[in-house]
Amino acid sequence: MILVSASVQTRKTRVMRMIWVFGFFIIIIINCVFCAEKPKVTRNVEITADDEKLRDPAGYAAIKELHGLMDDDQSGSIDRFESTDFLQEDLKLTGNDRTRRERAFHHDDDSITVDDMWESWFESEERAWDEKTISNWLVHVVKLPQYEKNFIEKKVSGIALPRIAIQNSSYLSTVLGIKNFVHRQKLQLKALDLVLFGFHEIPQSRIKDIAVAVMTIACLILGYLLTQSHKKSKQQVEELSKKLSEISSMENDLEGSNKKFDKNAVEDLQKKLEQARRELEESGSEGLSYSLQPLLRHTYQMEISCINEKKMECMREMKEAKEFVDRMRRNKLGFVNSLKLATGSTAAGTDAVDAKVYSLKQRMEKIKATMEECHIRWVEIESLCGFTITGYEADRASLSKKSIVDNRKISSFKPYDNVGHYVRGPRTAYEEYINNTLNYQRAVSSKYASSSEASSSSDDAEI
């Protein structure tokens, strides 16, 4: 019995504890609900534009002054003609900018009074700008970030914009501390545009961004192509310079072969004349030689004329090729040629130059070989005939001196035969032969000298 009564007492104690805990939580909840602080009841007090005139007399006075600035006839209202004239004459706006601002200023009202302008400004979003918005406008729109600190210190908000928009306002210089006249004028015009016509943010266009990105990529690609084409053009210029030097060297080789031909011909002529004199002194049968000599000279002259014509034609083509190569070398450095080179338009010209240079090289080698063969052949003919066929200017003096000596040598020949008749002896015939030789040498040498001087002067001028 004692055990049963103890267990019952324990259960009652637990139940009472649970009741006390539950009651405690209920009391806390009731206190939280009924003792919470109730919100204060407020009234929405609407401030009208007329009330704001009293609260912001400086702003209203600034709006009134701006209205008088636009009202030319001082009639108390601004019509569309006056606003258009103000936009064109004072703000220098035309086209879409003028039309957009005129529409934003008038809306559907053809005449704007001072109160209309004040109400429009009072209801605008720009008047509600805070200090941060004004600072952003000053930095990013007006582009005068050096005065941002002054605006923040003076706590300039949108309410102060009409005072900033007034011409020659002391608010800018005394309150905001802007001493620069150009900066004051710039800030005044921006604020005037903002107060009268509102803030017009330039919309960000994705199409514009895409176009700029595409143009940037295109410029990079074009720059890469131009760089590659410039390198290729530089290589072609070097190749053309090499070809130009090859043409000049071929021309020098041809001139060198001519000089060598002249020098060798003079030396051979001196030797052959000496041998011919000895043979003529030993034999008296010079009739055949004298009749054959003009024919051989005429043949030699015709062959030399043909070779000279080919040579002059080759020299003329060589000059044209040099001018063409030099012109192409200068054009390779141009911007337009770089574009042509990037599209592969100049490959044909380079191939034509290669073909031209190769053809000229072959022709000049052929002419050079022909001249050497002609020289060797006519020297052999002169040695076989025993008289001169070719003649040059360089041996005039030597021939003249030798002719005097030869005349003295053969002065012992008698001009009469055994019967006593006068015959044409060796002295008279040889003198005529020497005179004919010298005359022919003078004619040929003067002709060759004139052609050589003309060719050398043209080459020097070209170089």
Stockholm file with secondary structure:
# STOCKHOLM 1.0

chainA/1-463         MILVSASVQTRKTRVMRMIWVFGFFIIIIINCVFCAEKPKVTRNVEITADDEKLRDPAGYAAIKELHGLMDDDQSGSIDRFESTDFLQEDLKLTGNDRTRRERAFHHDDDSITVDDMWESWFESEERAWDEKTISNWLVHVVKLPQYEKNFIEKKVSGIALPRIAIQNSSYLSTVLGIKNFVHRQKLQLKALDLVLFGFHEIPQSRIKDIAVAVMTIACLILGYLLTQSHKKSKQQVEELSKKLSEISSMENDLEGSNKKFDKNAVEDLQKKLEQARRELEESGSEGLSYSLQPLLRHTYQMEISCINEKKMECMREMKEAKEFVDRMRRNKLGFVNSLKLATGSTAAGTDAVDAKVYSLKQRMEKIKATMEECHIRWVEIESLCGFTITGYEADRASLSKKSIVDNRKISSFKPYDNVGHYVRGPRTAYEEYINNTLNYQRAVSSKYASSSEASSSSDDAEI
#=GR chainA/1-463 SS CHHHHHHHHHHHHHHHHHHHHHHHHHHHHHHHHHSSCCCCCCCCCCCCHHHHHHHCHHHHHHHHHHHHHHCTTCSSSBCHHHHHHIIIIISCCCHHHHHHHHHHHHTTCSCBCHHHHHHHHHTSSGGGCCHHHHHHHHHHTSCCGGGHHHHHHTTCCGGGHHHHHSTTCHIIIIISCCCCHHHHHHHHHHHHHHHHHCCCCCCCCHHHHHHHHHHHHHHHHHHHHHHHHHHHHHHHHHHHHHHHHHHHHHHHHHHHHHHHHHHHHHHHHHHHHHHHHHHHHHCCCCHHHHHHHHHHHHHHHHHHHHHHHHHHHHHHHHHHHHHHHHHHHHHTTSHHHHHHHHHTTTHHHHHHHHHHHHHHHHHHHHHHHHHHHHHHHHHHHHHHHSSCCCCCGGGHHHHHHHHHHHHHHGGGSCSBCSSSCBCCCHHHHHHHHHHHHHHHHHHHHHHHHHHHHHHHHHHHHHC
#=GC SS_cons         CHHHHHHHHHHHHHHHHHHHHHHHHHHHHHHHHHSSCCCCCCCCCCCCHHHHHHHCHHHHHHHHHHHHHHCTTCSSSBCHHHHHHIIIIISCCCHHHHHHHHHHHHTTCSCBCHHHHHHHHHTSSGGGCCHHHHHHHHHHTSCCGGGHHHHHHTTCCGGGHHHHHSTTCHIIIIISCCCCHHHHHHHHHHHHHHHHHCCCCCCCCHHHHHHHHHHHHHHHHHHHHHHHHHHHHHHHHHHHHHHHHHHHHHHHHHHHHHHHHHHHHHHHHHHHHHHHHHHHHHCCCCHHHHHHHHHHHHHHHHHHHHHHHHHHHHHHHHHHHHHHHHHHHHHTTSHHHHHHHHHTTTHHHHHHHHHHHHHHHHHHHHHHHHHHHHHHHHHHHHHHHSSCCCCCGGGHHHHHHHHHHHHHHGGGSCSBCSSSCBCCCHHHHHHHHHHHHHHHHHHHHHHHHHHHHHHHHHHHHHC
//
